[in-house]
């Protein structure tokens, strides 16, 4: 599964919203902890897209 996730501000932190398909697949619920692994052998990567500053 490949998904594009948007980073947003949550109080003093940053967060991402998980797609419902992923939430259902792993039966995730509020308070669960996730461990994110990046394996160079799998050529894992992170692409970012800058968004315009919407604060005025």
C-alpha positions in Angstrom: 0.0 0.0 0.0 1.3 3.4 -0.9 -0.4 6.5 0.5 0.3 10.3 0.4 -0.1 11.6 3.9 -0.5 15.3 4.8 1.5 16.7 7.8 -0.5 19.1 10.0 0.1 20.9 13.2 -1.6 19.4 16.3 -1.1 21.7 19.3 2.8 22.0 19.6 3.4 18.8 17.6 3.1 17.6 14.0 0.8 14.8 13.0 -0.3 12.8 9.9 -3.8 11.5 9.2 -3.8 7.8 8.5 -5.9 6.4 5.6 -8.9 4.4 6.8 -7.7 1.4 4.9 -4.6 1.3 7.0 -6.5 1.9 10.3 -8.8 -1.0 9.4 -6.0 -3.3 8.3 -4.2 -3.0 11.6 -7.3 -2.4 13.8 -5.7 0.8 15.1 -7.4 2.9 17.7 -6.6 6.2 19.5 -3.7 5.8 21.9 -2.0 3.0 19.9 1.7 3.5 19.3 3.3 2.9 15.9 6.9 2.2 15.1 8.1 3.4 11.7 11.1 1.5 10.2 13.0 2.6 7.1 15.0 -0.2 5.6 17.7 0.9 3.1 17.6 -2.5 1.5 14.0 -1.8 0.5 15.0 1.6 -0.8 12.4 3.2 1.6 12.2 6.9 1.1 10.3 10.0 2.1 9.2 12.6 -0.4 7.9 15.9 0.7 5.9 18.5 -1.1 6.1 22.1 0.1 2.7 23.7 0.6 2.0 27.4 0.4 1.9 29.2 3.8 -1.8 29.7 4.5 -1.3 31.8 7.7 -2.1 35.5 7.3 
